Amino acid sequence: MDRERFNRPSDNVVVLPGAVRRLLEQAVQAGKRGDDGKACDCFREAARLDPRNAPARFGYALSLLKLGRYEDAARETEALLFDEVGDPYEALRLHVVALLHLGRYEEAMHHLMAVLDDDSLLPTVAREFEELLLLCAEAVQEAHNVGSPANAGEAQVAARVRARAEADPGYRERLASDLFAADRERQLAALEQLKHLDDEPTTAVIMRFLRYEAGDPVVKTLALSVLKARGERGIVMIEKFGRSWSVDIAQAPTEWHDLDECDRAVYACLAGQGYHEDPALVRFAYHLWMEYRLALFPLAPARRKPDVWAAALHVLTAGFFSGRARRKEIAKRYGVSPQAVSRACRDLDRVLGAVGGNGSVH
């Protein structure tokens, strides 16, 4: 791939003191005004003057994504990785987002699987990259219409976990300890590995986690799914949002795509409005919806039209991708009122805000 290379100005070109700083300030102000084109130009000029300036280079890459210039964004984020400017994991995340927009899922998977072999990855980073890997694997499966959506990524993770458990006798105990940690990232990372260790002591640890007061609500639903996949049956107690529920293990969702009628309708609305225009946005929006559903389980979402939920998800995802979202414009696109979208956004924020903590949804 041809990369846009930023070389330092030659010795006969004078860069005025503070020029890069002023360009960065102008870029930020332009972004606040909604003038993404101007912001992009300022970031690019700052990067040209100082190719090693991480805020300039990352700002330029982000502005390309906001403008929908995904080919240019892919080239610039690849250059960030090649030039070793700034945080390499953030550069990789942006590069993968650009590749997702372009439908280059297998290329994104190659990058993600390579970095996931790094044992020094922080749990938060590893979990995000594993989720991106599963999204890519799902997209590849849809394109080829064969196999399980997560087979490629899951097989890689499972092989690493089992090999490590055999080589390190204390590995299981450390994972069990991490499952009962106070933060969601360690819980997620532990469960994602424990699910590949199918033995009675591990099953007992997962059962106990369901009653853990500081357990993340999404992780607890995923833990139920692990138990179901192992063939466990019966009624168990689960604590979420400061309350206890009796839950039938058989009712637990075993995959992201255990869809009911509401889920299918929300996805249909999202896909109908944006799949061909921006498939990556649709995938991330639906991923957010399923995170909301998993957090809320065994409760059901408030009764709202699927178009309203879809519009609210579009708003939140657009904010994640571009840093801003035109709520009224999006509501009009889905044929619903901005007020209804705002209420749905508050519901999503309220539940997802409890994810990672021990808040209440009531």
C-alpha positions as CSV (number, residue, x, y, z in Angstrom):
1,M,0.0,0.0,0.0
2,D,1.3,3.5,-0.9
3,R,1.6,5.6,2.3
4,E,1.6,9.4,2.5
5,R,5.0,10.0,4.0
6,F,5.6,13.0,6.2
7,N,9.2,14.0,6.1
8,R,10.8,16.8,8.1
9,P,11.1,20.1,6.2
10,S,14.5,20.5,4.6
11,D,17.1,22.7,6.3
12,N,16.4,25.7,3.9
13,V,12.7,25.8,5.0
14,V,12.1,27.8,8.2
15,V,9.4,26.5,10.6
16,L,8.3,29.5,12.7
17,P,8.3,28.8,16.5
18,G,4.8,27.8,17.6
19,A,3.6,27.2,14.1
20,V,2.6,23.5,14.8
21,R,1.0,24.5,18.1
22,R,-1.1,27.2,16.4
23,L,-2.2,24.8,13.6
24,L,-3.3,22.3,16.3
25,E,-5.3,24.9,18.1
26,Q,-6.9,25.9,14.8
27,A,-7.7,22.3,14.0
28,V,-9.4,21.9,17.4
29,Q,-11.4,25.1,17.0
30,A,-12.5,24.0,13.5
31,G,-13.6,20.7,14.8
32,K,-15.7,22.4,17.5
33,R,-17.4,24.4,14.8
34,G,-18.2,21.3,12.8
35,D,-15.8,22.2,10.0
36,D,-14.1,18.8,9.7
37,G,-12.5,19.7,6.4
38,K,-10.7,22.7,7.8
39,A,-9.6,20.6,10.9
40,C,-8.3,18.0,8.5
41,D,-6.3,20.6,6.6
42,C,-4.8,22.0,9.8
43,F,-3.8,18.6,11.2
44,R,-2.3,17.6,7.9
45,E,-0.2,20.8,7.7
46,A,0.9,20.4,11.3
47,A,1.9,16.8,10.6
48,R,3.9,17.9,7.5
49,L,5.8,20.4,9.6
50,D,6.5,18.0,12.4
51,P,6.1,14.3,11.3
52,R,6.9,13.0,14.8
53,N,4.2,15.1,16.5
54,A,1.7,12.4,17.7
55,P,-1.3,14.8,18.2
56,A,-0.9,16.1,14.7
57,R,-0.6,12.7,13.1
58,F,-3.4,11.1,15.1
59,G,-5.6,14.2,14.6
60,Y,-5.1,13.9,10.9
61,A,-6.0,10.2,10.9
62,L,-9.1,10.8,13.0
63,S,-10.3,13.7,10.8
64,L,-9.9,11.4,7.7
65,L,-12.2,8.9,9.4
66,K,-14.7,11.6,10.3
67,L,-14.8,12.8,6.7
68,G,-15.4,9.2,5.4
69,R,-12.1,9.2,3.6
70,Y,-11.4,5.6,4.6
71,E,-8.8,4.7,2.0
72,D,-6.8,7.8,3.1
73,A,-7.4,6.9,6.8
74,A,-6.1,3.3,6.2
75,R,-3.0,4.7,4.5
76,E,-2.3,7.2,7.3
77,T,-2.9,4.8,10.2
78,E,-0.6,2.2,8.5
79,A,2.0,5.0,8.2
80,L,1.5,5.7,11.9
81,L,2.4,2.1,12.7
82,F,5.3,2.0,10.2
83,D,6.8,5.3,11.5
84,E,6.2,4.3,15.2
85,V,4.6,7.6,16.1
86,G,2.6,7.7,19.3
87,D,0.7,4.8,21.0
88,P,1.0,1.8,18.7
89,Y,-2.2,0.2,20.1
90,E,-4.2,3.3,19.5
91,A,-2.8,3.5,16.0
92,L,-3.7,-0.2,15.4
93,R,-7.3,0.4,16.7
94,L,-7.7,3.3,14.2
95,H,-6.2,1.2,11.4
96,V,-8.6,-1.6,12.1
97,V,-11.6,0.8,12.2
98,A,-10.5,2.1,8.8
99,L,-10.2,-1.5,7.4
100,L,-13.6,-2.4,8.8
101,H,-15.1,0.6,6.9
102,L,-13.5,-0.7,3.8
103,G,-14.7,-4.2,4.2
104,R,-11.1,-5.5,4.5
105,Y,-12.0,-7.9,7.4
106,E,-9.4,-10.6,6.8
107,E,-6.6,-8.0,6.7
108,A,-7.8,-6.6,10.0
109,M,-7.9,-10.1,11.5
110,H,-4.3,-10.6,10.5
111,H,-3.2,-7.5,12.4
112,L,-5.3,-8.3,15.5
113,M,-4.2,-11.9,15.8
114,A,-0.6,-10.8,15.5
115,V,-0.9,-8.3,18.4
116,L,-3.0,-10.7,20.6
117,D,0.1,-13.0,20.7
118,D,1.8,-10.4,22.8
119,D,1.5,-11.6,26.4
120,S,2.3,-8.1,27.7
121,L,-1.0,-6.7,26.5
122,L,-3.1,-5.0,29.2
123,P,-6.4,-6.8,29.8
124,T,-8.4,-3.7,28.6
125,V,-6.5,-3.6,25.3
126,A,-6.7,-7.4,24.8
127,R,-10.4,-7.5,25.4
128,E,-11.1,-4.6,22.9
129,F,-8.9,-6.3,20.3
130,E,-10.6,-9.7,20.9
131,E,-14.0,-8.1,20.4
132,L,-12.8,-6.5,17.2
133,L,-11.4,-9.8,16.1
134,L,-14.8,-11.5,16.7
135,L,-16.5,-8.8,14.7
136,C,-14.1,-9.3,11.8
137,A,-14.6,-13.1,12.0
138,E,-18.3,-12.6,11.9
139,A,-18.1,-10.4,8.8
140,V,-15.8,-12.9,7.1
141,Q,-18.3,-15.7,7.9
142,E,-21.2,-13.7,6.5
143,A,-19.2,-13.0,3.3
144,H,-18.4,-16.7,2.7
145,N,-21.5,-18.1,4.5
146,V,-19.7,-21.0,6.1
147,G,-18.9,-22.1,9.6
148,S,-19.4,-20.4,12.9
149,P,-19.0,-16.6,13.0
150,A,-16.4,-16.6,15.7
151,N,-14.5,-19.9,14.7
152,A,-11.4,-18.2,13.4
153,G,-10.8,-16.0,16.4
154,E,-12.1,-18.4,19.0
155,A,-9.8,-21.2,17.8
156,Q,-6.8,-19.0,18.2
157,V,-7.7,-17.9,21.7
158,A,-8.7,-21.4,22.9
159,A,-5.4,-22.9,21.7
160,R,-3.4,-20.3,23.5
161,V,-5.3,-20.7,26.8
162,R,-5.1,-24.5,26.9
163,A,-1.4,-24.5,26.1
164,R,-0.7,-22.0,28.8
165,A,-2.8,-23.9,31.4
166,E,-0.8,-27.1,30.7
167,A,2.5,-25.3,30.9
168,D,1.7,-23.2,34.0
169,P,0.1,-25.0,37.1
170,G,-0.9,-21.6,38.7
171,Y,-2.6,-20.2,35.6
172,R,-6.1,-21.4,36.6
173,E,-5.8,-19.9,40.1
174,R,-4.8,-16.5,38.7
175,L,-7.7,-16.5,36.3
176,A,-10.1,-17.4,39.1
177,S,-8.7,-14.5,41.2
178,D,-9.0,-12.1,38.3
179,L,-12.7,-13.1,37.8
180,F,-13.4,-11.8,41.3
181,A,-11.4,-8.6,40.7
182,A,-13.1,-5.2,41.2
183,D,-12.9,-4.0,37.6
184,R,-14.8,-5.2,34.5
185,E,-11.7,-5.5,32.3
186,R,-10.1,-8.2,34.4
187,Q,-13.3,-10.1,34.8
188,L,-13.9,-10.1,31.1
189,A,-10.4,-11.2,30.3
190,A,-10.5,-14.0,33.0
191,L,-13.9,-15.3,31.8
192,E,-12.8,-15.2,28.1
193,Q,-10.0,-17.6,29.1
194,L,-11.8,-19.7,31.7
195,K,-14.5,-20.6,29.3
196,H,-11.9,-22.7,27.4
197,L,-11.0,-24.7,30.5
198,D,-13.9,-27.2,30.8
199,D,-13.5,-28.9,34.3
200,E,-15.5,-29.0,37.5
201,P,-13.5,-26.6,39.6
202,T,-13.7,-24.0,36.8
203,T,-17.4,-24.5,36.6
204,A,-17.8,-24.0,40.3
205,V,-15.8,-20.8,40.2
206,I,-18.1,-19.4,37.4
207,M,-21.2,-20.4,39.4
208,R,-19.9,-18.5,42.4
209,F,-19.2,-15.5,40.3
210,L,-22.9,-15.1,39.5
211,R,-23.5,-14.0,43.1
212,Y,-20.4,-11.8,43.3
213,E,-21.6,-8.3,44.3
214,A,-19.0,-6.4,42.2
215,G,-19.5,-8.6,39.2
216,D,-20.2,-6.7,35.9
217,P,-23.7,-7.3,34.6
218,V,-22.5,-8.2,31.1
219,V,-19.8,-10.5,32.3
220,K,-22.4,-12.3,34.5
221,T,-24.7,-12.9,31.5
222,L,-21.7,-14.2,29.5
223,A,-20.9,-16.5,32.5
224,L,-24.4,-17.9,32.3
225,S,-23.9,-18.5,28.6
226,V,-20.6,-20.4,29.4
227,L,-22.5,-22.6,31.8
228,K,-25.2,-23.3,29.3
229,A,-22.6,-24.2,26.6
230,R,-21.1,-26.7,29.1
231,G,-24.4,-28.5,29.5
232,E,-25.2,-27.2,32.9
233,R,-28.9,-27.0,33.7
234,G,-31.3,-25.8,36.4
235,I,-32.2,-22.6,38.3
236,V,-29.4,-20.4,39.7
237,M,-29.3,-17.1,41.5
238,I,-27.8,-14.1,39.9
239,E,-27.2,-10.6,41.4
240,K,-27.4,-7.5,39.2
241,F,-28.0,-3.8,39.9
242,G,-28.3,-4.5,43.7
243,R,-31.1,-7.1,43.2
244,S,-31.2,-10.9,43.0
245,W,-33.1,-13.0,40.4
246,S,-33.7,-16.7,39.9
247,V,-32.6,-17.5,36.3
248,D,-33.0,-20.7,34.3
249,I,-29.6,-21.5,32.8
250,A,-31.3,-22.7,29.6
251,Q,-32.6,-19.2,29.0
252,A,-29.2,-17.7,28.8
253,P,-28.1,-16.4,25.4
254,T,-25.2,-18.6,24.2
255,E,-24.1,-16.2,21.4
256,W,-24.5,-12.6,20.4
257,H,-26.9,-13.8,17.8
258,D,-29.5,-15.6,19.9
259,L,-32.0,-13.1,18.5
260,D,-35.6,-12.6,19.5
261,E,-38.1,-10.7,17.4
262,C,-37.2,-7.3,18.9
263,D,-33.4,-7.8,18.3
264,R,-34.1,-8.8,14.6
265,A,-36.3,-5.8,14.1
266,V,-33.7,-3.4,15.5
267,Y,-31.0,-4.9,13.4
268,A,-33.3,-4.7,10.3
269,C,-33.8,-1.0,10.9
270,L,-30.1,-0.3,11.4
271,A,-29.2,-2.3,8.3
272,G,-32.0,-0.7,6.2
273,Q,-30.8,2.8,7.0
274,G,-27.0,2.4,6.8
275,Y,-25.5,-1.0,5.9
276,H,-24.5,-0.3,2.3
277,E,-23.5,3.3,3.2
278,D,-21.5,2.4,6.3
279,P,-21.5,-1.3,7.3
280,A,-18.9,-0.7,10.1
281,L,-21.3,1.7,11.9
282,V,-24.1,-0.8,11.7
283,R,-22.0,-3.6,13.1
284,F,-20.7,-1.4,16.0
285,A,-24.3,-0.1,16.7
286,Y,-25.7,-3.6,16.8
287,H,-22.8,-4.8,19.0
288,L,-23.7,-1.9,21.4
289,W,-27.3,-3.1,21.4
290,M,-26.3,-6.6,22.3
291,E,-24.1,-5.3,25.1
292,Y,-27.1,-3.4,26.4
293,R,-29.3,-6.6,26.1
294,L,-26.7,-8.7,27.9
295,A,-26.3,-6.2,30.7
296,L,-30.1,-6.0,31.2
297,F,-30.7,-9.8,31.1
298,P,-32.9,-11.3,32.6
299,L,-34.9,-8.0,32.3
300,A,-36.3,-7.0,28.9
301,P,-35.9,-3.6,27.2
302,A,-38.6,-1.0,27.5
303,R,-41.3,-1.3,24.9
304,R,-40.3,1.1,22.1
305,K,-40.5,0.9,18.3
306,P,-37.5,-0.8,16.8
307,D,-36.9,2.4,14.7
308,V,-36.5,4.4,17.9
309,W,-33.9,2.0,19.4
310,A,-32.1,1.9,16.0
311,A,-31.9,5.6,15.8
312,A,-30.6,5.9,19.4
313,L,-27.9,3.3,18.7
314,H,-27.0,5.2,15.5
315,V,-26.6,8.4,17.5
316,L,-24.4,6.8,20.2
317,T,-22.2,5.0,17.6
318,A,-21.9,8.1,15.4
319,G,-20.6,9.9,18.5
320,F,-18.0,7.1,19.1
321,F,-16.9,7.1,15.4
322,S,-16.8,10.9,14.8
323,G,-17.0,12.6,18.2
324,R,-20.4,14.1,17.4
325,A,-23.8,13.0,16.3
326,R,-26.7,15.1,14.7
327,R,-29.6,13.7,16.8
328,K,-32.4,15.6,15.0
329,E,-31.0,14.6,11.6
330,I,-30.7,11.0,12.6
331,A,-34.2,10.9,14.1
332,K,-35.6,12.3,10.9
333,R,-33.8,9.7,8.9
334,Y,-35.5,6.9,10.9
335,G,-38.9,8.6,10.9
336,V,-39.1,9.1,14.6
337,S,-39.2,12.1,17.0
338,P,-35.9,13.5,18.5
339,Q,-37.6,13.3,21.9
340,A,-38.2,9.6,21.6
341,V,-34.6,9.1,20.5
342,S,-33.4,11.1,23.4
343,R,-35.4,9.0,25.9
344,A,-34.0,5.8,24.3
345,C,-30.4,7.2,24.5
346,R,-30.9,7.9,28.2
347,D,-32.1,4.3,28.7
348,L,-29.1,2.9,26.9
349,D,-26.7,5.3,28.8
350,R,-28.3,4.4,32.1
351,V,-27.8,0.6,31.7
352,L,-24.5,0.8,29.9
353,G,-23.3,3.3,32.5
354,A,-23.7,0.6,35.1
355,V,-21.5,-1.7,33.1
356,G,-18.1,-1.7,34.7
357,G,-19.5,-0.6,38.0
358,N,-22.2,-1.7,40.4
359,G,-24.8,0.9,39.7
360,S,-28.6,0.5,39.7
361,V,-30.9,0.8,36.7
362,H,-33.8,1.8,38.9
